[in-house]
Amino acid sequence: MFPTKWQTAIMTTLRERGRCTISELAQHLNVSDETVRRHTRALVEEGRLVRAHGAVALPLAQAEPPFSRRLSERTEIKRRIGRAVAGQIQDGQTVMLDGGSTTAFVAEALLERRGLTVVTNALEIARTLLGRQEHRVYLAGGAFRADIGAAVGPEALALIDQFRADVAILSIGAIDAADGFMDFDLDEARIARAMIDAAARTVVAADGSKLGARARVRVCRFEQVDTIVCDVPPPATLQSRLAGTELVWLTAAADTGPAAPDLTQAPADAP
């Protein structure tokens, strides 16, 4: 069943604010409590919302914060990850970056490179790189979504399919031992898959909160990713699944001082 106008508004509000009571939603949307109660009841019955201590909330697997909030969270860790990823990119390469808060910091770090051809569906990434360091930027069009800061849909996928890249650099929602690399949104997962297919090598940039987490949509299998760059090593539950994947994580020494982080690289089954 397609959501009503008020159901869409309720879902959007919960993505932005987290858990809300019926009264809080009614006040925010300027409607009656009964209107909110009627529409949330249907969403709960469909499994799209859950009741939580007198309030309603998104199920955990759907509860990724909007892009604007993610961009302001764990910024120093993401900035360091971005520098580490950029260290693996050479001048003149063709690089794909999907929309995500971590890849936004990768784009910032790519200002240290020159002459890249960059293909992205993310407005923030295009804005960061456009007209700087002799980079050429191709922005995939389509339906732009404010909640993810990026374009999705067939038009975006069609542009990606026209290129063959040296490297695809992806943000990711979760890395699960059973289901591999996952995301919260089907449209974003389709973009990531298209970039994987179009690139000779795939790098996932993920902070430690993604390791061992689960999301709603499977993006790809473990063997489809060549390198993971993270701030911490993977937990034991992921070690065996990442055999053959290059793991790059930031050393503790990188927490101090303004210098670029030292990197430790090790096979997945290293002690």
N, C-alpha and C positions, 0 to 999 in steps of 0.2 A: 504494500500500500504506500502511495506517495505521501510524504509528510504535509500537513497543513501549514499555512503561513505561521501560525503561532507555535506549532511544533518545531519548525525550522528556527524561529527566534529563540525558543527555549534552549535548543541544542547549542546554538551559537553562544548564548549567554553562559551556559555551563562550561563550554570550552574556554571562555575568557576568564570566568570567575571561579571555576571549580564548583564544589557543592553549594547548593542554595536551598533555602526553605521555599515553600509555596508563596508565602507572603513577600519574601525578597524578590522572587521572580515577578510576582504581580506588580509590585511597586516599580521594578525596573522597566517592565514592558507596558506599564500604565493600563493594566486590565484588572478585572476582578480576580479574587482568589479562586472562585469557582471556574472561571475560564481556564486558568492555569492548571487547576486540579483535573479538569476534564481532559485536557490535552496531554498532561503528563501521565495520566492513568493509561492511556492507549500506548504511550511510548514504553512504559514499564512492562505492559503485557507483551509487547513485541520484543522485549529484551534490549531495547536501545537505551534505557535508563535503569538505574537501580535505586531502591529506597535506602536511605542511610541516616538513621537516628533523627527522624522527623524532617528530613530533607531529601532531595533527589540529586543524583550525580551520574556522570557518565560511567559506564563500566570501565574497569582499569585499562583494558586493551584499546579503548577509544579516547583515553584521557590525556593525550598529548597536548601540551599547552600550545597556544597560537604562536606563529613565527615570531612576532614582535616580542613576546615574553621570553621565548627560548634564546633570542639573540642577546638578551641581557643577563642570562644565567650562565654560570661557570665560564665567564668570559676569559679569564687568564689561562685556564686549562685549554679551552678551544683555540686561543691564540697560539699557544705553544704547539698544539697539534697541527695547526695550520702551517707554522714554520717548518715543522718536521716533514709534512707532506710536500711542501714547496721545495724542500731540499732534494726531493727525488725527481723533480721536473727539470728538464734541460731547456735552454733557450731555443726558440724556434719550433717547439713541439706543438702538436694539436691535442688539446686537452678538453675533456667534457666534465662539467660540474653540474650536479643536480641541485635542486633547491634544498637548503637546510641551513641551520644556524652554524654548524661546524664548517661546512663548505664556504659559507660567507667569510669566515676567518681564513680559510685556505686562499680565497681570492685576494684578500688583503695581503697575504704573504707572497703571492705571485707577482706583486709589484716589484719584487727583487729580480724577476726574470724579464727577458726581453723577447719581443717578436713572437709571442705565442698566438696561435689560433685557438680561440676559446668558444666552445659551444655550450650554451646554458639555457635553462628554462627559467632562471631566477633573476628577477629584476634587480635585486640588491647586488648580485654578483656582476651583472652587466654594467651597472652604474659604477662599481668600484674600478673596473678594468678599462672601461671605454675611453679611448683617446690617450692612454698612458702607456709608456714603455714600449711603444710600437706594437702593442697587442691589437689583434683583429678580433672583434667580438660578434658572434652570431647569436641573437636572442630568439629562442623558439617562441612562436606566438601561440594563439589559441585562447582558451578561457583562463584568464588570470584570476587567481583566488587569493584574497587577502589573508586568509588564515594560514596559508603556507608560503605566501610571498612569491609565487611562481605560477607559470602557465602549465596547463595539462590538456589532455585531449588529443584528438587525431592530428590537428595542425602541428602541435609541438612534436609529436612522434614522427611526423613526416619529415620535418627539418632534421631531426637527429639522424634519421635513416639515410640522409644524403651524405653524411660524413663518415670517414674512417679515421679514428683517433689513435694516437699513441697511448693515451691513458684516460680512463674514466675515473673520476674522483667522486665518491658517493658519501653522503650522510646516510645514516641508517637508524631505524627506530629501535631495533633490538637484535641481539645475536643469541639464539636459543640452541641448546645442544641437540634438540630433536628436529627442529624445523629450519635451522640455518639462519640466514639473514632475513629480517622481517621489517615491516613498516606498518604504520597505523592507517594508511590511506591507499586504496586500490589505485587511484590515479597516479600517485607518487611512485608506487611500486612499478607501474607500467613504464614510467619514464626511466627509472633505474635499470630495468631489464633492457630497454632499448639502448641505453648507453653501454651496458655490459656487452651487448651483441655487437656494437659498433667500434669497440676499442680493443687494441691488442693486449692491454693490461688493465686490470681493475684494482683500485686502491680504495679501501673503506676507511674513512676518518670517523672515529667514534670515541667519545669519552667513556670512562669506566662504568657509568650508570647503564650503558647498553649491554654490557657483558652479562650473559645469563638471564637477561630480561626477555619477555615475550610481547609480541604485538599481534595484530589481527590478520595481517596479510603477509604471505611468504613472498620474498623477493627472489632469492636464488639459493642454490646449494653452496656448501662450503667450498667445493673445488672450483667454483666459478670466480672466486676472489683470490687475487694473487698476494695482496699485502693488506694487513690491518695496521693502522697507526692509532695508538691509544696512549692514555696517560699512565695506565697500569697494566701489568701482565694479566692474561686471562685466568679465571679460576680453574681449579682442577677438573670441573665438570665439562669444560670446553677443550681442555688440552688435547685429548685424543682426536677430537673432531677437526682440529686445526692442523693436524699433521700435514706437512707439505706447504702450508701457508706461511709466508714471511711475516713475522710479528715484529713490529717496531714500537717500543714504548719509551716514555720519557723517564730518565733516571731521576732519583731523588735530588741529585745535585742541581737539577734544573729549577728547583723551587726557589733558589736564592740567586740574587744578582740579576743584572739586566741582560746578560749575554744570552745568545741563542742556546737552547737546551742541548745537552749531550744526549746521544741516542744509544740505546742498547738494542742490538738486533740478535735474535736467537731463533732457532727452529722451535716449532710448537711443542716438541716433546723434551725441550731442555729442562734441567732440574731447576 
